[in-house]
Amino acid sequence: MNRRLFALLLLLASWPTLASSFTLEQLMRELAAHPGGSVRFVETRHVAVLDAPIVTTGEMTYTPPDRLEKRTLTPRPERLLLERDTITLERDQRRMSLRLGNRPEVLAFVDSIRGMLGGHHQALERNYLMQLQGTRQRWVLTLYPKDHEIAALVQRITVTGQADQVRSIEYLQADGDRSVLEVEPVKP
């Protein structure tokens, strides 16, 4: 009798968890409703040929639907602007722009960032297999490239978050190098 009662209590205790499963559609709706804004970041790049990781810090600003600006402050200033299908890099008083339309595999990779931030389920689904785990308060979305040209660049992208906030993005490159971008919202 005690075993049955214990099993029933376990089932009842897990009932709210079972009833409140968090879906990919819910996550995408919440991300799409987010108005954008600024975050501070710490990015740690692990490169096989280096003895120590490269750590950069700065701020990023996302303006829906297609503008992302990354301002690196340390170890040296740099500005990366992604707007529509153009990426612009400014460093050491030099400026370089590249239209991504001629590089569909790079554009697909860039669209993974914008697709995630903007909650564009179809854009992500076009290029990635997606796996969501967790709850609304703590979720993990893993993206696996469908296309071999994208897979030649990145093995997987793992995004963690809370509700409508992305907290970290990990890129595992095809060559084994890894980059982890941790973000914290800037208080207005």
Secondary structure, DSSP 8 states (H G I E B T S, - for coil): -HHHHHHHHHHHHHHHHHHT---HHHHHHHHHH---EEEEEEEEEE-TTSSS-EEEEEEEEEETTTEEEEEEEESS-EEEEEETTEEEEEETTEEEEEEGGG-HHHHHHHHHHHHHHHT-HHHHHHHEEEEEEEETTEEEEEEEE-SHHHHTTEEEEEEEEETTEEEEEEEEETTS-EEEEEEEE---
